[in-house]
Amino acid sequence: MSIVTQPKERLEPNVPNVFNVIKERSERMLNVANNLEIRSDETLNLGTNLWKEAKNLGKKVEEHRKQTIEPLRNVISNVNDKAKEISEPLKNVENVIKRKVETYQQTLNEAALMIDTFEPNVPNVRTSDAITYTKVQKRFKVIDKNLIPLHYLCVDEEKVELAIKAGLMIPGIEIYEEQKMIMRSR
């Protein structure tokens, strides 16, 4: 908590003063620029000086912005690093369990094949916090590229999958179903 409070306390007195002063100056400069008619060397000089001052003030704003947010960037970076460090083992748990459930599913499918009643059906599992189930998805593999219409070539998988979802048959592509393990939390 003190990490978050410390930069906030430092910002409150500094940001309004610097940025408000520059903002007021920039508004006056914009008014002058809008009303300035460059018709002589003198007004050309005035315009050039105004442009240079605007450029310099822009640099000051950017410089102060960077100085102001640097402590916050460090805090954000540290929080992101810590969250990643904590999340990696959790992702590994998800992957390990998913692989083990898929292995179990494969074992059931192989057992069903051995007794000639192949009905790949893994029971759905519901707990109070999660569900495990299988979902049939349409997939494809290219059988003959020469038969595929040109607008599907350099096989654009997104276009092919959209066409399949729309119920279209595409010459040169075999559509088949594949089961995919889905795990969701509630």
C-alpha positions in Angstrom: 0.0 0.0 0.0 2.8 2.4 0.8 4.3 1.8 -2.7 1.1 3.0 -4.3 0.5 5.9 -1.8 4.1 7.3 -2.1 4.0 8.2 -5.8 0.5 9.6 -5.4 1.6 12.0 -2.7 4.6 13.1 -4.8 2.4 13.7 -7.8 -0.3 15.8 -6.3 1.7 19.0 -5.7 3.8 18.8 -8.8 1.5 17.8 -11.7 -1.0 20.7 -11.4 1.6 23.4 -11.1 3.9 22.4 -14.1 1.2 21.2 -16.4 -1.3 24.0 -15.6 1.4 26.7 -16.2 2.3 25.1 -19.6 -1.3 24.6 -20.5 -2.2 28.3 -19.8 0.9 29.4 -21.8 0.0 27.0 -24.7 -3.5 28.3 -24.9 -2.3 31.9 -25.1 0.3 30.8 -27.8 -2.4 29.1 -29.8 -4.5 32.2 -29.7 -1.5 34.3 -31.0 -0.8 31.6 -33.7 -4.4 31.6 -34.9 -4.4 35.5 -35.1 -0.9 35.8 -36.6 -0.8 36.8 -40.2 2.7 36.3 -41.7 3.1 39.1 -44.2 6.6 40.4 -43.4 10.0 39.4 -42.1 9.0 40.7 -38.7 5.8 38.5 -38.5 7.8 35.6 -40.0 10.3 35.9 -37.1 7.5 36.1 -34.6 5.9 33.0 -36.1 9.2 31.1 -36.1 9.9 32.0 -32.5 6.4 31.0 -31.5 6.9 27.6 -33.3 10.2 27.1 -31.5 8.7 27.9 -28.1 5.8 25.5 -28.7 8.3 22.8 -29.7 10.4 23.4 -26.5 7.3 23.5 -24.3 6.2 20.2 -25.9 9.6 18.7 -25.0 9.3 20.0 -21.4 5.8 18.4 -21.1 7.1 15.1 -22.4 10.2 15.2 -20.1 8.1 16.0 -17.0 5.5 13.3 -18.0 8.3 10.7 -18.1 9.8 11.8 -14.8 6.4 11.8 -13.2 5.3 8.3 -14.4 8.7 6.6 -14.0 8.0 5.5 -10.3 4.6 4.2 -11.4 6.1 2.3 -14.3 8.5 0.6 -11.9 5.6 -0.3 -9.6 3.6 -1.7 -12.5 6.6 -3.6 -13.8 7.2 -5.1 -10.4 3.6 -6.1 -10.0 3.5 -7.7 -13.4 6.7 -9.6 -12.8 5.3 -10.9 -9.5 2.0 -11.9 -11.0 3.7 -13.7 -13.8 5.9 -15.6 -11.3 2.9 -16.7 -9.4 0.8 -17.5 -12.5 3.3 -19.8 -14.2 2.9 -22.7 -11.8 -0.9 -22.3 -12.0 -0.8 -22.5 -15.8 1.4 -25.6 -15.4 -1.3 -27.2 -13.1 -3.9 -26.5 -15.7 -1.8 -28.1 -18.5 -0.9 -31.1 -16.4 -4.5 -31.8 -15.4 -5.7 -31.3 -19.0 -3.1 -33.7 -20.4 -4.1 -36.3 -17.8 -7.8 -35.9 -18.6 -7.0 -36.3 -22.3 -5.0 -39.4 -21.6 -7.9 -40.9 -19.6 -10.2 -40.0 -22.5 -7.9 -41.8 -24.9 -7.8 -44.8 -22.6 -11.6 -45.0 -22.6 -11.7 -44.7 -26.4 -9.1 -47.5 -26.8 -11.1 -49.7 -24.4 -14.3 -49.1 -26.4 -12.5 -50.0 -29.6 -11.3 -53.3 -28.1 -14.9 -54.4 -27.4 -16.2 -53.2 -30.8 -18.6 -50.7 -29.3 -16.7 -47.6 -30.2 -18.7 -44.7 -28.9 -16.1 -42.2 -27.8 -17.9 -40.8 -24.8 -16.1 -39.5 -21.8 -18.4 -38.7 -19.0 -19.0 -35.1 -18.2 -17.7 -34.2 -14.7 -19.3 -31.4 -12.8 -18.1 -30.0 -9.5 -19.3 -26.9 -7.7 -16.4 -25.0 -9.2 -15.6 -26.5 -12.6 -16.8 -28.7 -15.5 -15.0 -31.1 -17.8 -16.7 -32.2 -21.0 -15.9 -33.0 -24.6 -16.9 -31.0 -27.6 -17.0 -32.1 -31.2 -15.3 -29.6 -33.6 -15.2 -29.6 -37.3 -11.6 -29.7 -38.7 -10.2 -30.1 -42.2 -7.2 -31.4 -44.0 -6.2 -30.6 -47.6 -6.6 -33.7 -49.9 -6.0 -32.1 -53.3 -4.7 -28.5 -53.5 -5.6 -28.4 -57.2 -9.3 -28.7 -56.5 -9.4 -25.9 -53.9 -10.8 -22.6 -55.3 -8.1 -19.9 -55.5 -9.7 -17.6 -52.9 -9.0 -20.4 -50.3 -5.4 -20.9 -51.3 -2.3 -20.3 -49.3 -4.9 -22.1 -47.3 -6.4 -19.4 -45.1 -7.6 -21.5 -42.2 -9.8 -18.7 -40.9 -11.7 -18.4 -44.2 -12.0 -22.2 -44.5 -13.3 -22.6 -40.9 -15.8 -19.8 -41.5 -17.0 -21.5 -44.7 -17.3 -24.8 -42.8 -19.3 -23.2 -40.0 -21.6 -21.8 -42.7 -22.1 -25.3 -44.0 -20.2 -24.9 -47.3 -18.4 -27.8 -48.9 -15.0 -26.8 -50.3 -13.5 -29.0 -53.1 -10.1 -30.4 -52.2 -10.7 -30.2 -48.5 -12.0 -33.1 -46.3 -14.1 -32.0 -43.3 -13.9 -34.3 -40.3 -14.8 -34.1 -36.6 -12.4 -34.1 -33.8 -13.0 -34.1 -30.1 -11.4 -31.5 -28.0 -11.3 -31.4 -24.2 -12.8 -28.3 -22.8 -12.3 -27.3 -19.2 -14.0 -24.2 -17.7 -14.3 -22.7 -14.3 -17.6 -21.2 -13.2 
